[in-house]
Amino acid sequence: MKLSLRAKINITFMILGIAVSLLLGAFSVIFITRDENQKVRQNLMTIAKIAAHSIDGDSCAQVKPGDESTAYYRGVVAKLRLLRKDSGV
């Protein structure tokens, strides 16, 4: 089947248009994904900083396995659960 010059040019431009659209879409997905990941990292760092300021690190370091029944441990867990609930993590 022999195509006319006009048909060949139309097909070429359609293929180029589709290729450019796919490339732009792929780059958009890559950049948007990277940006969203950066936002998530920043939000998690903010939540971690808030958690670090709300719990005494020295006392927390003294908690050992088996201390799950102590009042201090339950208080720390309650603060962390409240932080998780409020932050949506």
Biopython code that builds the backbone (N, CA, C, O; Angstrom):
import numpy as np
from Bio.PDB.StructureBuilder import StructureBuilder

atoms = [
    (1, "MET", "N", (0.844, -1.170, 0.000)),
    (1, "MET", "CA", (0.000, 0.000, 0.000)),
    (1, "MET", "C", (0.894, 1.239, 0.000)),
    (1, "MET", "O", (1.779, 1.381, 0.844)),
    (2, "LYS", "N", (0.657, 2.109, -0.934)),
    (2, "LYS", "CA", (1.457, 3.313, -1.077)),
    (2, "LYS", "C", (0.708, 4.489, -0.441)),
    (2, "LYS", "O", (-0.443, 4.766, -0.778)),
    (3, "LEU", "N", (1.398, 5.181, 0.499)),
    (3, "LEU", "CA", (0.783, 6.327, 1.168)),
    (3, "LEU", "C", (1.211, 7.612, 0.477)),
    (3, "LEU", "O", (2.319, 7.720, -0.048)),
    (4, "SER", "N", (0.321, 8.566, 0.490)),
    (4, "SER", "CA", (0.658, 9.869, -0.090)),
    (4, "SER", "C", (1.591, 10.621, 0.852)),
    (4, "SER", "O", (1.721, 10.283, 2.028)),
    (5, "LEU", "N", (2.224, 11.630, 0.316)),
    (5, "LEU", "CA", (3.138, 12.438, 1.121)),
    (5, "LEU", "C", (2.397, 13.080, 2.291)),
    (5, "LEU", "O", (2.934, 13.149, 3.396)),
    (6, "ARG", "N", (1.191, 13.543, 2.067)),
    (6, "ARG", "CA", (0.390, 14.160, 3.129)),
    (6, "ARG", "C", (0.107, 13.153, 4.243)),
    (6, "ARG", "O", (0.206, 13.504, 5.418)),
    (7, "ALA", "N", (-0.238, 11.924, 3.905)),
    (7, "ALA", "CA", (-0.516, 10.891, 4.904)),
    (7, "ALA", "C", (0.742, 10.564, 5.698)),
    (7, "ALA", "O", (0.680, 10.382, 6.914)),
    (8, "LYS", "N", (1.888, 10.488, 5.015)),
    (8, "LYS", "CA", (3.153, 10.202, 5.707)),
    (8, "LYS", "C", (3.497, 11.314, 6.696)),
    (8, "LYS", "O", (3.927, 11.046, 7.818)),
    (9, "ILE", "N", (3.304, 12.561, 6.273)),
    (9, "ILE", "CA", (3.593, 13.692, 7.162)),
    (9, "ILE", "C", (2.634, 13.687, 8.346)),
    (9, "ILE", "O", (3.054, 13.917, 9.480)),
    (10, "ASN", "N", (1.360, 13.428, 8.102)),
    (10, "ASN", "CA", (0.377, 13.371, 9.195)),
    (10, "ASN", "C", (0.721, 12.273, 10.190)),
    (10, "ASN", "O", (0.657, 12.493, 11.399)),
    (11, "ILE", "N", (1.082, 11.107, 9.705)),
    (11, "ILE", "CA", (1.445, 9.989, 10.589)),
    (11, "ILE", "C", (2.688, 10.335, 11.389)),
    (11, "ILE", "O", (2.754, 10.055, 12.586)),
    (12, "THR", "N", (3.678, 10.945, 10.735)),
    (12, "THR", "CA", (4.914, 11.330, 11.425)),
    (12, "THR", "C", (4.622, 12.324, 12.543)),
    (12, "THR", "O", (5.123, 12.169, 13.657)),
    (13, "PHE", "N", (3.821, 13.336, 12.257)),
    (13, "PHE", "CA", (3.498, 14.328, 13.285)),
    (13, "PHE", "C", (2.653, 13.729, 14.411)),
    (13, "PHE", "O", (2.812, 14.112, 15.570)),
    (14, "MET", "N", (1.784, 12.821, 14.093)),
    (14, "MET", "CA", (1.002, 12.161, 15.145)),
    (14, "MET", "C", (1.913, 11.339, 16.050)),
    (14, "MET", "O", (1.766, 11.371, 17.272)),
    (15, "ILE", "N", (2.845, 10.611, 15.464)),
    (15, "ILE", "CA", (3.776, 9.810, 16.264)),
    (15, "ILE", "C", (4.638, 10.718, 17.127)),
    (15, "ILE", "O", (4.846, 10.439, 18.308)),
    (16, "LEU", "N", (5.145, 11.811, 16.540)),
    (16, "LEU", "CA", (5.938, 12.759, 17.326)),
    (16, "LEU", "C", (5.107, 13.384, 18.451)),
    (16, "LEU", "O", (5.600, 13.544, 19.568)),
    (17, "GLY", "N", (3.867, 13.732, 18.167)),
    (17, "GLY", "CA", (2.999, 14.309, 19.193)),
    (17, "GLY", "C", (2.745, 13.344, 20.333)),
    (17, "GLY", "O", (2.766, 13.731, 21.502)),
    (18, "ILE", "N", (2.506, 12.092, 19.995)),
    (18, "ILE", "CA", (2.286, 11.078, 21.031)),
    (18, "ILE", "C", (3.550, 10.874, 21.851)),
    (18, "ILE", "O", (3.484, 10.763, 23.075)),
    (19, "ALA", "N", (4.712, 10.824, 21.183)),
    (19, "ALA", "CA", (5.979, 10.624, 21.893)),
    (19, "ALA", "C", (6.262, 11.783, 22.843)),
    (19, "ALA", "O", (6.663, 11.566, 23.986)),
    (20, "VAL", "N", (6.056, 13.008, 22.375)),
    (20, "VAL", "CA", (6.279, 14.179, 23.227)),
    (20, "VAL", "C", (5.313, 14.168, 24.407)),
    (20, "VAL", "O", (5.713, 14.469, 25.532)),
    (21, "SER", "N", (4.071, 13.832, 24.174)),
    (21, "SER", "CA", (3.084, 13.770, 25.262)),
    (21, "SER", "C", (3.475, 12.729, 26.302)),
    (21, "SER", "O", (3.366, 12.976, 27.503)),
    (22, "LEU", "N", (3.928, 11.572, 25.846)),
    (22, "LEU", "CA", (4.350, 10.528, 26.785)),
    (22, "LEU", "C", (5.566, 10.963, 27.589)),
    (22, "LEU", "O", (5.635, 10.720, 28.794)),
    (23, "LEU", "N", (6.531, 11.606, 26.926)),
    (23, "LEU", "CA", (7.714, 12.080, 27.648)),
    (23, "LEU", "C", (7.350, 13.143, 28.682)),
    (23, "LEU", "O", (7.831, 13.099, 29.815)),
    (24, "LEU", "N", (6.510, 14.086, 28.299)),
    (24, "LEU", "CA", (6.087, 15.117, 29.255)),
    (24, "LEU", "C", (5.323, 14.507, 30.427)),
    (24, "LEU", "O", (5.510, 14.916, 31.573)),
    (25, "GLY", "N", (4.480, 13.545, 30.146)),
    (25, "GLY", "CA", (3.754, 12.864, 31.216)),
    (25, "GLY", "C", (4.689, 12.126, 32.154)),
    (25, "GLY", "O", (4.520, 12.172, 33.373)),
    (26, "ALA", "N", (5.682, 11.442, 31.584)),
    (26, "ALA", "CA", (6.631, 10.698, 32.416)),
    (26, "ALA", "C", (7.442, 11.645, 33.292)),
    (26, "ALA", "O", (7.626, 11.383, 34.481)),
    (27, "PHE", "N", (7.930, 12.748, 32.715)),
    (27, "PHE", "CA", (8.687, 13.712, 33.511)),
    (27, "PHE", "C", (7.814, 14.341, 34.591)),
    (27, "PHE", "O", (8.279, 14.570, 35.707)),
    (28, "SER", "N", (6.568, 14.619, 34.272)),
    (28, "SER", "CA", (5.657, 15.184, 35.275)),
    (28, "SER", "C", (5.465, 14.228, 36.441)),
    (28, "SER", "O", (5.496, 14.644, 37.599)),
    (29, "VAL", "N", (5.267, 12.961, 36.145)),
    (29, "VAL", "CA", (5.091, 11.961, 37.202)),
    (29, "VAL", "C", (6.345, 11.879, 38.063)),
    (29, "VAL", "O", (6.253, 11.818, 39.289)),
    (30, "ILE", "N", (7.509, 11.877, 37.433)),
    (30, "ILE", "CA", (8.772, 11.781, 38.179)),
    (30, "ILE", "C", (8.936, 12.981, 39.103)),
    (30, "ILE", "O", (9.235, 12.814, 40.286)),
    (31, "PHE", "N", (8.745, 14.179, 38.581)),
    (31, "PHE", "CA", (8.943, 15.372, 39.398)),
    (31, "PHE", "C", (7.884, 15.515, 40.483)),
    (31, "PHE", "O", (8.204, 15.921, 41.601)),
    (32, "ILE", "N", (6.649, 15.195, 40.183)),
    (32, "ILE", "CA", (5.593, 15.280, 41.195)),
    (32, "ILE", "C", (5.829, 14.255, 42.298)),
    (32, "ILE", "O", (5.645, 14.560, 43.476)),
    (33, "THR", "N", (6.235, 13.042, 41.929)),
    (33, "THR", "CA", (6.526, 12.011, 42.924)),
    (33, "THR", "C", (7.670, 12.445, 43.825)),
    (33, "THR", "O", (7.606, 12.276, 45.043)),
    (34, "ARG", "N", (8.712, 13.000, 43.231)),
    (34, "ARG", "CA", (9.858, 13.467, 44.018)),
    (34, "ARG", "C", (9.441, 14.572, 44.983)),
    (34, "ARG", "O", (9.859, 14.583, 46.141)),
    (35, "ASP", "N", (8.620, 15.497, 44.504)),
    (35, "ASP", "CA", (8.159, 16.596, 45.341)),
    (35, "ASP", "C", (7.278, 16.095, 46.483)),
    (35, "ASP", "O", (7.423, 16.545, 47.620)),
    (36, "GLU", "N", (6.381, 15.182, 46.192)),
    (36, "GLU", "CA", (5.508, 14.630, 47.239)),
    (36, "GLU", "C", (6.316, 13.856, 48.280)),
    (36, "GLU", "O", (6.037, 13.950, 49.475)),
    (37, "ASN", "N", (7.308, 13.097, 47.837)),
    (37, "ASN", "CA", (8.161, 12.373, 48.784)),
    (37, "ASN", "C", (8.902, 13.340, 49.695)),
    (37, "ASN", "O", (9.047, 13.082, 50.890)),
    (38, "GLN", "N", (9.372, 14.454, 49.136)),
    (38, "GLN", "CA", (10.057, 15.457, 49.945)),
    (38, "GLN", "C", (9.105, 16.062, 50.975)),
    (38, "GLN", "O", (9.496, 16.293, 52.119)),
    (39, "LYS", "N", (7.861, 16.320, 50.576)),
    (39, "LYS", "CA", (6.879, 16.864, 51.521)),
    (39, "LYS", "C", (6.594, 15.876, 52.647)),
    (39, "LYS", "O", (6.483, 16.272, 53.807)),
    (40, "VAL", "N", (6.476, 14.599, 52.312)),
    (40, "VAL", "CA", (6.223, 13.576, 53.334)),
    (40, "VAL", "C", (7.400, 13.507, 54.300)),
    (40, "VAL", "O", (7.206, 13.438, 55.513)),
    (41, "ARG", "N", (8.624, 13.525, 53.762)),
    (41, "ARG", "CA", (9.810, 13.501, 54.636)),
    (41, "ARG", "C", (9.810, 14.688, 55.589)),
    (41, "ARG", "O", (10.079, 14.539, 56.781)),
    (42, "GLN", "N", (9.507, 15.868, 55.055)),
    (42, "GLN", "CA", (9.499, 17.066, 55.884)),
    (42, "GLN", "C", (8.430, 16.971, 56.974)),
    (42, "GLN", "O", (8.687, 17.325, 58.124)),
    (43, "ASN", "N", (7.243, 16.501, 56.624)),
    (43, "ASN", "CA", (6.181, 16.348, 57.622)),
    (43, "ASN", "C", (6.560, 15.329, 58.686)),
    (43, "ASN", "O", (6.287, 15.538, 59.868)),
    (44, "LEU", "N", (7.187, 14.226, 58.278)),
    (44, "LEU", "CA", (7.607, 13.224, 59.257)),
    (44, "LEU", "C", (8.693, 13.765, 60.176)),
    (44, "LEU", "O", (8.709, 13.455, 61.367)),
    (45, "MET", "N", (9.600, 14.573, 59.632)),
    (45, "MET", "CA", (10.627, 15.185, 60.476)),
    (45, "MET", "C", (9.990, 16.135, 61.490)),
    (45, "MET", "O", (10.411, 16.183, 62.645)),
    (46, "THR", "N", (8.992, 16.878, 61.067)),
    (46, "THR", "CA", (8.295, 17.782, 61.978)),
    (46, "THR", "C", (7.605, 17.001, 63.088)),
    (46, "THR", "O", (7.676, 17.384, 64.256)),
    (47, "ILE", "N", (6.944, 15.915, 62.731)),
    (47, "ILE", "CA", (6.270, 15.078, 63.731)),
    (47, "ILE", "C", (7.284, 14.474, 64.690)),
    (47, "ILE", "O", (7.043, 14.426, 65.897)),
    (48, "ALA", "N", (8.417, 14.011, 64.166)),
    (48, "ALA", "CA", (9.451, 13.422, 65.023)),
    (48, "ALA", "C", (10.020, 14.463, 65.984)),
    (48, "ALA", "O", (10.300, 14.152, 67.142)),
    (49, "LYS", "N", (10.192, 15.696, 65.509)),
    (49, "LYS", "CA", (10.705, 16.756, 66.389)),
    (49, "LYS", "C", (9.703, 17.078, 67.490)),
    (49, "LYS", "O", (10.082, 17.283, 68.643)),
    (50, "ILE", "N", (8.426, 17.120, 67.131)),
    (50, "ILE", "CA", (7.395, 17.377, 68.140)),
    (50, "ILE", "C", (7.386, 16.257, 69.172)),
    (50, "ILE", "O", (7.283, 16.516, 70.371)),
    (51, "ALA", "N", (7.493, 15.020, 68.715)),
    (51, "ALA", "CA", (7.513, 13.881, 69.635)),
    (51, "ALA", "C", (8.738, 13.937, 70.533)),
    (51, "ALA", "O", (8.650, 13.638, 71.723)),
    (52, "ALA", "N", (9.880, 14.319, 69.970)),
    (52, "ALA", "CA", (11.110, 14.387, 70.763)),
    (52, "ALA", "C", (11.013, 15.452, 71.849)),
    (52, "ALA", "O", (11.544, 15.271, 72.945)),
    (53, "HIS", "N", (10.339, 16.558, 71.553)),
    (53, "HIS", "CA", (10.200, 17.612, 72.557)),
    (53, "HIS", "C", (9.162, 17.275, 73.620)),
    (53, "HIS", "O", (9.210, 17.822, 74.722)),
    (54, "SER", "N", (8.240, 16.398, 73.313)),
    (54, "SER", "CA", (7.176, 16.114, 74.273)),
    (54, "SER", "C", (7.528, 14.979, 75.226)),
    (54, "SER", "O", (6.804, 14.744, 76.194)),
    (55, "ILE", "N", (8.626, 14.271, 74.971)),
    (55, "ILE", "CA", (9.014, 13.140, 75.822)),
    (55, "ILE", "C", (10.432, 13.365, 76.327)),
    (55, "ILE", "O", (11.326, 13.713, 75.556)),
    (56, "ASP", "N", (10.629, 13.165, 77.615)),
    (56, "ASP", "CA", (11.946, 13.323, 78.226)),
    (56, "ASP", "C", (12.852, 12.176, 77.783)),
    (56, "ASP", "O", (12.585, 11.016, 78.099)),
    (57, "GLY", "N", (13.914, 12.493, 77.057)),
    (57, "GLY", "CA", (14.804, 11.474, 76.505)),
    (57, "GLY", "C", (15.575, 10.705, 77.561)),
    (57, "GLY", "O", (15.747, 9.493, 77.430)),
    (58, "ASP", "N", (16.046, 11.381, 78.611)),
    (58, "ASP", "CA", (16.822, 10.703, 79.652)),
    (58, "ASP", "C", (15.977, 9.669, 80.385)),
    (58, "ASP", "O", (16.419, 8.544, 80.620)),
    (59, "SER", "N", (14.773, 10.057, 80.739)),
    (59, "SER", "CA", (13.894, 9.111, 81.424)),
    (59, "SER", "C", (13.475, 7.984, 80.485)),
    (59, "SER", "O", (13.341, 6.834, 80.901)),
    (60, "CYS", "N", (13.274, 8.322, 79.236)),
    (60, "CYS", "CA", (12.870, 7.316, 78.257)),
    (60, "CYS", "C", (13.985, 6.297, 78.044)),
    (60, "CYS", "O", (13.715, 5.117, 77.819)),
    (61, "ALA", "N", (15.235, 6.748, 78.113)),
    (61, "ALA", "CA", (16.368, 5.838, 77.926)),
    (61, "ALA", "C", (16.474, 4.846, 79.082)),
    (61, "ALA", "O", (17.065, 3.778, 78.924)),
    (62, "GLN", "N", (15.916, 5.182, 80.229)),
    (62, "GLN", "CA", (15.986, 4.295, 81.388)),
    (62, "GLN", "C", (14.932, 3.198, 81.350)),
    (62, "GLN", "O", (14.992, 2.261, 82.145)),
    (63, "VAL", "N", (13.977, 3.299, 80.450)),
    (63, "VAL", "CA", (12.940, 2.274, 80.339)),
    (63, "VAL", "C", (13.563, 1.018, 79.751)),
    (63, "VAL", "O", (14.250, 1.067, 78.731)),
    (64, "LYS", "N", (13.315, -0.092, 80.402)),
    (64, "LYS", "CA", (13.890, -1.366, 79.972)),
    (64, "LYS", "C", (12.769, -2.340, 79.615)),
    (64, "LYS", "O", (11.617, -2.141, 79.999)),
    (65, "PRO", "N", (13.115, -3.387, 78.881)),
    (65, "PRO", "CA", (12.102, -4.415, 78.612)),
    (65, "PRO", "C", (11.532, -4.951, 79.921)),
    (65, "PRO", "O", (12.278, -5.244, 80.855)),
    (66, "GLY", "N", (10.254, -5.073, 79.984)),
    (66, "GLY", "CA", (9.590, -5.532, 81.196)),
    (66, "GLY", "C", (8.955, -4.398, 81.980)),
    (66, "GLY", "O", (8.194, -4.638, 82.918)),
    (67, "ASP", "N", (9.266, -3.148, 81.600)),
    (67, "ASP", "CA", (8.698, -1.985, 82.284)),
    (67, "ASP", "C", (7.336, -1.580, 81.723)),
    (67, "ASP", "O", (6.829, -0.503, 82.035)),
    (68, "GLU", "N", (6.756, -2.432, 80.908)),
    (68, "GLU", "CA", (5.503, -2.084, 80.248)),
    (68, "GLU", "C", (4.360, -1.829, 81.224)),
    (68, "GLU", "O", (3.375, -1.185, 80.860)),
    (69, "SER", "N", (4.468, -2.310, 82.429)),
    (69, "SER", "CA", (3.386, -2.136, 83.398)),
    (69, "SER", "C", (3.577, -0.898, 84.274)),
    (69, "SER", "O", (2.715, -0.599, 85.100)),
    (70, "THR", "N", (4.686, -0.172, 84.113)),
    (70, "THR", "CA", (4.923, 1.011, 84.947)),
    (70, "THR", "C", (4.091, 2.193, 84.461)),
    (70, "THR", "O", (3.698, 2.264, 83.296)),
    (71, "ALA", "N", (3.836, 3.105, 85.369)),
    (71, "ALA", "CA", (3.028, 4.285, 85.045)),
    (71, "ALA", "C", (3.750, 5.184, 84.045)),
    (71, "ALA", "O", (3.121, 5.753, 83.153)),
    (72, "TYR", "N", (5.076, 5.313, 84.192)),
    (72, "TYR", "CA", (5.826, 6.169, 83.269)),
    (72, "TYR", "C", (5.722, 5.644, 81.840)),
    (72, "TYR", "O", (5.490, 6.405, 80.901)),
    (73, "TYR", "N", (5.896, 4.347, 81.692)),
    (73, "TYR", "CA", (5.827, 3.730, 80.362)),
    (73, "TYR", "C", (4.450, 3.953, 79.740)),
    (73, "TYR", "O", (4.340, 4.315, 78.568)),
    (74, "ARG", "N", (3.415, 3.736, 80.526)),
    (74, "ARG", "CA", (2.060, 3.934, 80.009)),
    (74, "ARG", "C", (1.819, 5.400, 79.629)),
    (74, "ARG", "O", (1.115, 5.689, 78.661)),
    (75, "GLY", "N", (2.412, 6.321, 80.400)),
    (75, "GLY", "CA", (2.281, 7.746, 80.073)),
    (75, "GLY", "C", (2.960, 8.095, 78.755)),
    (75, "GLY", "O", (2.412, 8.845, 77.946)),
    (76, "VAL", "N", (4.161, 7.547, 78.541)),
    (76, "VAL", "CA", (4.879, 7.783, 77.286)),
    (76, "VAL", "C", (4.088, 7.214, 76.119)),
    (76, "VAL", "O", (3.939, 7.869, 75.087)),
    (77, "VAL", "N", (3.585, 6.009, 76.277)),
    (77, "VAL", "CA", (2.798, 5.378, 75.213)),
    (77, "VAL", "C", (1.536, 6.191, 74.932)),
    (77, "VAL", "O", (1.142, 6.347, 73.776)),
    (78, "ALA", "N", (0.908, 6.705, 75.976)),
    (78, "ALA", "CA", (-0.301, 7.516, 75.784)),
    (78, "ALA", "C", (0.025, 8.790, 75.000)),
    (78, "ALA", "O", (-0.732, 9.182, 74.112)),
    (79, "LYS", "N", (1.163, 9.444, 75.329)),
    (79, "LYS", "CA", (1.563, 10.644, 74.588)),
    (79, "LYS", "C", (1.833, 10.320, 73.124)),
    (79, "LYS", "O", (1.417, 11.054, 72.228)),
    (80, "LEU", "N", (2.534, 9.215, 72.893)),
    (80, "LEU", "CA", (2.854, 8.831, 71.514)),
    (80, "LEU", "C", (1.600, 8.465, 70.724)),
    (80, "LEU", "O", (1.485, 8.797, 69.544)),
    (81, "ARG", "N", (0.672, 7.788, 71.371)),
    (81, "ARG", "CA", (-0.575, 7.447, 70.677)),
    (81, "ARG", "C", (-1.384, 8.691, 70.350)),
    (81, "ARG", "O", (-1.975, 8.789, 69.274)),
    (82, "LEU", "N", (-1.411, 9.637, 71.275)),
    (82, "LEU", "CA", (-2.119, 10.892, 71.028)),
    (82, "LEU", "C", (-1.466, 11.651, 69.871)),
    (82, "LEU", "O", (-2.155, 12.206, 69.015)),
    (83, "LEU", "N", (-0.139, 11.671, 69.855)),
    (83, "LEU", "CA", (0.576, 12.331, 68.769)),
    (83, "LEU", "C", (0.289, 11.648, 67.435)),
    (83, "LEU", "O", (0.087, 12.318, 66.422)),
    (84, "ARG", "N", (0.270, 10.322, 67.434)),
    (84, "ARG", "CA", (-0.022, 9.578, 66.206)),
    (84, "ARG", "C", (-1.446, 9.864, 65.730)),
    (84, "ARG", "O", (-1.690, 10.029, 64.534)),
    (85, "LYS", "N", (-2.382, 9.922, 66.681)),
    (85, "LYS", "CA", (-3.779, 10.194, 66.322)),
    (85, "LYS", "C", (-3.930, 11.604, 65.766)),
    (85, "LYS", "O", (-4.602, 11.808, 64.754)),
    (86, "ASP", "N", (-3.306, 12.578, 66.427)),
    (86, "ASP", "CA", (-3.432, 13.973, 65.999)),
    (86, "ASP", "C", (-2.738, 14.241, 64.669)),
    (86, "ASP", "O", (-3.196, 15.067, 63.880)),
    (87, "SER", "N", (-1.631, 13.541, 64.424)),
    (87, "SER", "CA", (-0.869, 13.796, 63.193)),
    (87, "SER", "C", (-1.366, 12.972, 62.019)),
    (87, "SER", "O", (-1.033, 13.270, 60.872)),
    (88, "GLY", "N", (-2.153, 11.948, 62.283)),
    (88, "GLY", "CA", (-2.661, 11.112, 61.206)),
    (88, "GLY", "C", (-1.657, 10.110, 60.680)),
    (88, "GLY", "O", (-1.832, 9.568, 59.589)),
    (89, "VAL", "N", (-0.617, 9.861, 61.439)),
    (89, "VAL", "CA", (0.413, 8.904, 61.000)),
    (89, "VAL", "C", (-0.025, 7.509, 61.325)),
    (89, "VAL", "O", (0.696, 6.553, 61.039)),
]
sb = StructureBuilder()
sb.init_structure("model")
sb.init_model(0)
sb.init_chain("A")
sb.init_seg("    ")
for serial, (resi, resn, name, xyz) in enumerate(atoms, 1):
    if name == "N":
        sb.init_residue(resn, " ", resi, " ")
    sb.init_atom(name, np.array(xyz, "f"), 0.0, 1.0, " ", f" {name:<3s}", serial, name[0])
structure = sb.get_structure()
